[in-house]
Amino acid sequence: MAEKEINQTIAEVFQQMANTLETGRGISSSIALTALGSEHGEAELYQAARMAADRGISVKVIGTQSIDYPGVESILVSDEEASHQKLEGLLETGKAQAGVTMHYPFPIGVSTVGRVITPAKGKPMYLATTTGTSALNRVEALVRNTLYGIMTAKACGIKKPTVGLLNIDGARQTEIVLKRLAENGYPIHFAESNRSDGGAVMRGNDALAGTCDILVMDSLTGNILQKVFSSYHTGGNYESLGFGYGPGVGEAMDQIIMIVSRASGAPVICGAIEFADELVRGNFKKIVKDEMAKAKQASLETLLKEAQPQKEVVQEEIAQPDKEIVTEEIHGVEILDLEDAVRHLWKQNVYAESGMGCTGPVVMISEKNTAKAKEILSKAGYIG
């Protein structure tokens, strides 16, 4: 072979490698799985890891047991807290490209996009969203949920995912904002309801049929639907269908962390591992960044600001205390009062952050200030 031909062949190989890196489809992934906390026992998680390994996915299982199985690596820890520290360490060092776990305190602005198998036609459908809170204002949250769903579906290979809005409070206002966003240049492909009056607002029938690729709703409704779709034929105590509650999506997330339920069985956990692998190969982080940039270029922030009700009372300026490491959670604060509760603690010179646990909104606090913060919030009426 002539030197010119050799150089051309080498150049083509490097170009193919560059294309592979750009699309992410050829990236080899390793998925970390925390095995502690399941209602079905730790063995259920190891069974899921074996199932995923049989499908060619490398899995690192973090738990108290050690198993010898091709494609599965056991990482031993003593408790759930240690397992989450190990999970974050694997992600930060790049030894794992994504994680699957049963609990993670996502910050406000981050929600999870689940994926289910719809019963009428056996079609996959993304639920945007299933846990977390994308924004404190309902319409803004639903708009962001839509974007998060689009990002997730695109990372999984759907180039033009169709969007439907579940017929809930705020759906019509959200549709107006989304259509204006589309008019400004951000591409949104709306689904049409199967019902005679059509439109992008989906009925329960559409949810069962999987009329749209992405079904948009608030996370509490999405959480219920995720559980129903996953366990409707098992009596509810064992989730056996689908792919789990999905990745946390938002500008504050720099890792791929997937959520499953404590009721999730091995088939769903295996599905979540596959879901995570798809996102890694689909270059999920880049897609989130690119899609958010496109949405902002189409005046996303301006449209969201216009959609918010005008506040009559201007909040006083409160200085943030010195930042502390917050590891404890205070539950029971209403979502609409969450930021006010944090600011109230700041006013008392107690550092706090808002967050979202699996059971709802939480105030994140340092261990040393937990008792004091609870007393302050209780006296102010934020918690019982």
N, C-alpha and C positions, 0 to 999 in steps of 0.2 A: 504494500500500500504506500502510495506517495506521501511525502511529508505534509503536503497541503491537505490531502484527504484525512490524514491522521489528526491534524490540527482541527479540521472541520468537525470530525467525529467527537473529539474531546470537547469542543465548544458546545456541540449539541447535547452531550451528556450533562455538562454543567448547567445548561439552560433548563433541561428537564428537572435537574435537582432544584434549581431556583423556583421553577413553577410549582414543584411539589411543596417546597417550604412556604410559598405564597398562599397556596390553597389549604395547606395543613393536612391534606388527605393522606399523605404518606408518613406522617409523624407516628412513631412508635410510642404508645402511652403506657404508663403504669398507674393504676388506680388504687388509692389507699381506702380501706374500709374499716371503720371502727365497729367492733363486734359486741361491745358491752351495752346493756340497757334494753335489749329486746324483750318483749313480753313472751316470746317463744323460745328464749334461751340462746346462749352463745352459739350452740351447734347449728342453729338455723342460718346464721351469718356465714359460717364456714361452708355450709352446703351451697349457699349463693356464690361464694368465691370459687368453689370447684366448678359450678355450672358455668361461670363466666370464663374461667381458665380453659374449659373445654371448647369455648368459642374463640379462643385465641387471644384473650385479654390477660395481661399480667396484673395480678392483684396482690397488694400488700395488706394482710389482715392484722389489725391491731387489737389484741385481746389477751386473755390469760392462758389460752391453749396454744399448743404447737402441733401443726399437722404437716405431714410429708406428702405433698401433691404437686405434680408438675405445673408450673405457672403460678403457684401460690407461695408467697413468702410470709412466714409468721413473725410478728413483732410483739414481744411479750411486754405487758404492762400490768399494774396492780389494780387500777380502778378507772372509772370513766374520765375523771379529770386528767389523769396521766395520758389516757388514750387521745384526748383532744389536743393536749400539748404535743404529743408525738405526731398527730395528723398535721398540725400547723407547721411543725418542724420539717416534715417530709415535703410539704408544699413549698415552703420558703427556700429549701435547698435544691429543689428541682428533682428530688429522688422520686417524687410522685407528681403527676401532672394534673390530677384532680382527686377529690376526696368525696366519699359517700359516708354520711353520718346521720344519726337520729336526732341530733339537736345542735343548733348553732345560733348564737345571738346576733343575727344580722342587724346592722344599724338602720335607722329610718332612711328611706330612699332606696332600699334593697328589698326585692321580693323574689320569690321562687316561681318558676314556670314549670308546671307539671306536664306529664304526658300520659294519656290514658288510651285504652282501646274502647271505642264506642260500641255498644252492644247491637245496634240495629244492623250495621253493615261491617262490623269488625275493622273499622278504619281508625288509625291513630289520630288523636286530636290533642293540641296543646291547650292547657288551661292557664290563663294569664290573669291572675296569679293564684297561688295556693297557700303560701305563708308569707309573713313579713308585711311591711307597709311601705309603699312606694312614695307616698306623700300624705300629709295630714288633711289636705283638702280632697274631698271625694272625687271630683271630676279630674283634678290633676293626677290623682293616683290612677284612675282608670286610663287616662291618656298614656301615662308612663307604662302601665301594665301592657297596653297595646304594643308599645315600642319594644318592651322586653320580650313579648311573645314573638314579634317579628324577628328580632335578633336571634333568638333561640332556634326558631324554625329554619332560618337561613343557614345557621351553622350546621344544622342537620341535613342540609342539602336541598331544601325547598326554596327555589329561587324566587318565586312569587307567591308567598303564602297568603291565603285568603283570611280575612278578618271578620269575625262576627261579634256583636256586643250582646251579652245576655240581657234579657228584658228585666233589668233591675233599676232601682233608683239611681239616677245620674247617667243612664245610658244615652238618653237623647241629647243631653248637653255635651256629653263626650263625643258623640257622633258629629256634632257641629264643629267642635274643635278639630277633630281628626280630618274632616273634609276641608277645613280651611288650611290645615297643615299640608294636605295633599295638593291643594290649589297653589300653595307656595313652593311646591317642588319636591316634597318628600313623598315617594311612591307608596301608596297604600291600596291594596286590592281588596275591596269589600266583598263579602259573600252575600248571597241572596237567600233569604229564608225559604224553606220548603213550603211554608204556609201560603195561602192564596194571595195575601197582601204583600208578600215579598219583603224587601228591605234588608238592611244590615243588622237590624235588631232581631236576635235569635230567640225562639221560644224553646220550651222544654223538649219538644219534638226534635228540634234541630240539634240539641245537645245529644240526644240518643242516637241520631242518625249521623252525626259528625258532618253536618252541612258545611262547616268552615274548618280550615286548618287550625285556626287560633280562636278560642272562645274567651272573650275578655269579661272579667268580673272583679269584684273586690276579693281580697284574699280569704276572708272568712267564708264567703259563699264558695269560692274555689276549693277551700279545704274540705268542705262538706262534699262537694261533687267528686273530688279526688277519692275520698274514702268510699263513697257510694259506688263509683265505677270500679274501684279496686276490689271490693268485697261484697258486692250485691248478691252473689250466689253462694257465699260461705257463712252467712249469718252475721257478718260484720266484725268478728273477732280475729279474722285472718285475711290480710290483703293478699290476693293471689294473682291479680291481673294488672298489667301496665308497667310503668317505668318510674314510679315514685313521684315525689313532689318537686323534683327538678332542681336546677341550679339557681343560686342567688344571683340576681342580675341587678346592676346599678352602677353608677359611676364610682361609688365607694368600694366596689369589689375588685380586687386584683388577683383573685384566685377562683378556680372552679370548685365550688363546694355544693354537693348534691344532698338533698334531704330525703330521707325515708322515715316512715312512722315506726313507732315501737310495735305496732300491729302488723307491719309489713312482713310477709313471708318470703322464703327464698326466691320464688319466681319474680317477685317485684324488686327485690334487692338486686338480683342478677340483672333485671331490666334497667335499674338505675345505674349499675356499673357499665352496661352497654351504652346507655344514654350519655354518661360521662365520657366514654371512649369516643363516641361520635363527636362530641363537642370539642375535644382535644384535636381530633383529626380535622375537624371543620374550622379550626383556628378561631374559636369562639371569642377569645379576648380581643382579637383584631376586629372582628365583626361588630362587637359591642361598641368599640371605640369609633369605628367608621360610621355606623348607623346613627350614633348619638351626634356625631359631627354634622351629618346630613340633616338631621332633625333640627338642630340648632340653627343651621344655615337657612332653614325654612321658617325661622322665627318661632321656634318652639317656646322659648322662655316668655316672649311677648304674649303669645296666645294663652299660655297658662296663667299669666298674670291677669290678663283681661277676663279670664273665666272665674277668678276668685272673687267672692263677695267682698265689698269694701268694708274695712274695719272702721268703726266709729271711734274706738278708743286707741290711743297711741300708747304702747307699752313703754314703761320707763327703762332707761338704759341701766343695765346691771353688769358690773364687771365680772368676768370669769375668774374664779380663784385659780391658784396654781394647779396645773394639771397633775393628776395622780393616776396610778394604775388601778383600774376598776375591774374587779373580779366577781363581785357579788351582785345579785339581782333583787330588786324590790318589786313585787307584783301587786296588782290591784288598782293601778292608776288608769283611768279612762284614756283612750287614745287621744281624744281631743284636748285633754288636760296635760298630756305628757310633757310637752315642752315648757308649759307653765310651771309644772312641778320641779323640773330641773332648774329653772330660773329662780324658783323660790328657795331651793337649797343653796344656789350660788349666793343669794342675798344674805343667807346665814353663814356665808364663807365656808360652805361644804361643797367640794367639787363633785360633780355628777355628770353623767351622760345619758342620753335617751337610747333605747335599743328595742329590739323586738325578739322575744323568745318564741318557742313553739306554741306556748299557751296564750300569747298576747303581748302587749306592750310592757316594757320593764324599764325601771330606773337603774342604771349601772352605777355602783358605788364601790369605794374601797372597803376592804374588810374591817379596817379600824373604825370607819365612820358609819357602818351599817346600822347599828342600834340607834345612834344619834339621828341619822337621816330618817329612819322609820318613825321616830318620835316627832320630828319636825313635820313630816308629811301627814302624820295622823292628826296632829293638832290643827293643821291647816285644812283638813278635810279631804285630802287627796287619796288617802287610804283609810280603811276601817280600823 
